């Protein structure tokens, strides 16, 4: 079955950096685009970044452009999110998402907290 396992979250000070990873299994990873979403308490889940299956196309939320970078390693079935210049408003649970034949699959999420 499809599984998405995020890791790399934690507590970081404003201005700091974190790298998230999402290990995928149960499907042919290189065939599908991948996305990162986040959700803060009381807010809807929002798209952070997405990448096409071969990595040629990326898309970012305006709030993270220039600070976050999505990447993928198809040999390792893993998608990454590098987050620089973190702000308190980046605090959220970050989720990895795959869309496979119109079905949505989510990881369990990883908490990112930006605080001094």
DODO-996716 format. One record per residue (C-alpha): residue in one letter; chain; x, y, z. Coordinates in Angstrom, 1 decimal. Layout:
N
   code   unit       c1       c2       c3
      A      A        X        Y        Z
...
// end
This chain:
116
   code   unit       c1       c2       c3
      X      A      0.0      0.0      0.0
      X      A      1.0      3.6     -0.5
      X      A      3.0      5.0      2.4
      X      A      4.5      8.4      2.9
      X      A      6.8      9.0      5.9
      X      A      7.9     12.5      6.7
      X      A     10.9     13.3      9.0
      X      A     13.1     16.2      9.9
      X      A     10.8     18.5     11.8
      X      A     11.7     20.1     15.0
      X      A     12.2     23.4     16.9
      X      A     14.3     26.1     15.3
      X      A     14.9     29.7     16.0
      X      A     13.7     32.5     13.7
      X      A     16.1     32.8     10.8
      X      A     17.2     29.2     11.1
      X      A     16.9     26.3      8.7
      X      A     15.5     22.8      8.5
      X      A     15.3     20.1      6.0
      X      A     12.3     17.8      5.7
      X      A     12.3     14.4      4.0
      X      A      9.4     12.3      2.8
      X      A     10.1      8.6      2.0
      X      A      7.6      7.1     -0.3
      X      A      6.7      3.4     -0.9
      X      A      4.0      1.3     -2.4
      X      A      3.9      3.0     -5.8
      X      A      6.3      3.9     -8.6
      X      A      7.6      7.1     -7.2
      X      A      9.2      8.5    -10.4
      X      A      5.8      8.4    -12.2
      X      A      4.2     11.0    -10.0
      X      A      4.5     14.6     -8.9
      X      A      4.9     15.3     -5.2
      X      A      3.9     18.1     -3.0
      X      A      4.4     19.5      0.5
      X      A      1.5     21.0      2.4
      X      A      1.3     22.5      5.9
      X      A     -1.4     23.2      8.5
      X      A     -1.3     25.5     11.4
      X      A     -3.9     25.4     14.3
      X      A     -7.1     27.0     13.2
      X      A     -6.1     27.3      9.6
      X      A     -6.8     25.2      6.5
      X      A     -4.1     23.0      5.0
      X      A     -2.2     24.9      2.4
      X      A      0.1     24.1     -0.5
      X      A      3.8     24.9      0.3
      X      A      5.6     23.5     -2.8
      X      A      5.2     21.0     -5.5
      X      A      7.4     19.3     -8.0
      X      A      6.7     17.4    -11.2
      X      A      7.7     13.7    -11.5
      X      A     11.0     14.4    -13.2
      X      A     11.7     17.6    -11.3
      X      A     11.5     19.9    -14.2
      X      A      8.6     22.0    -12.9
      X      A      8.2     23.4     -9.4
      X      A      5.6     25.6     -7.7
      X      A      5.8     27.5     -4.5
      X      A      3.4     29.4     -2.3
      X      A      4.1     33.1     -2.4
      X      A      4.9     33.1      1.3
      X      A      7.8     30.7      0.9
      X      A      9.3     31.7     -2.4
      X      A     13.0     32.4     -2.2
      X      A     13.2     30.7      1.2
      X      A     12.1     27.1      0.6
      X      A     13.3     24.6     -2.0
      X      A     11.6     21.4     -3.0
      X      A     13.7     18.6     -4.5
      X      A     13.5     14.9     -5.1
      X      A     15.7     11.9     -5.6
      X      A     13.8      9.3     -7.7
      X      A     16.5      6.7     -6.9
      X      A     15.7      7.0     -3.2
      X      A     11.9      7.5     -3.6
      X      A     12.3     10.6     -1.5
      X      A     11.1     14.2     -1.8
      X      A     12.7     16.9      0.3
      X      A     11.9     20.4      1.5
      X      A     14.8     22.7      2.4
      X      A     13.5     25.6      4.5
      X      A     15.8     28.6      5.1
      X      A     15.2     31.9      6.8
      X      A     12.4     30.4      8.9
      X      A      9.8     32.7     10.4
      X      A      7.4     32.1     13.3
      X      A      4.5     32.0     10.8
      X      A      6.1     28.9      9.2
      X      A      5.2     27.0     12.4
      X      A      2.9     24.2     11.3
      X      A      2.6     20.5     10.7
      X      A      4.1     19.7      7.3
      X      A      2.7     17.0      5.2
      X      A      3.9     15.2      2.1
      X      A      1.2     14.4     -0.5
      X      A      0.9     12.2     -3.6
      X      A     -1.9     12.1     -6.1
      X      A     -2.1      8.6     -7.7
      X      A     -4.9      7.9    -10.2
      X      A     -7.0     10.7     -8.7
      X      A     -6.6      9.3     -5.1
      X      A     -4.9     11.5     -2.5
      X      A     -2.4     10.1     -0.1
      X      A     -0.9     11.9      2.9
      X      A      1.9     11.2      5.3
      X      A      1.4     11.5      9.0
      X      A      3.0     14.9      9.1
      X      A      6.0     16.4     10.9
      X      A      5.9     19.3     13.3
      X      A      7.9     22.4     12.6
      X      A      8.1     25.0     15.3
      X      A      9.9     28.3     14.7
      X      A     10.3     30.1     18.0
      X      A     13.0     31.9     20.1
// end
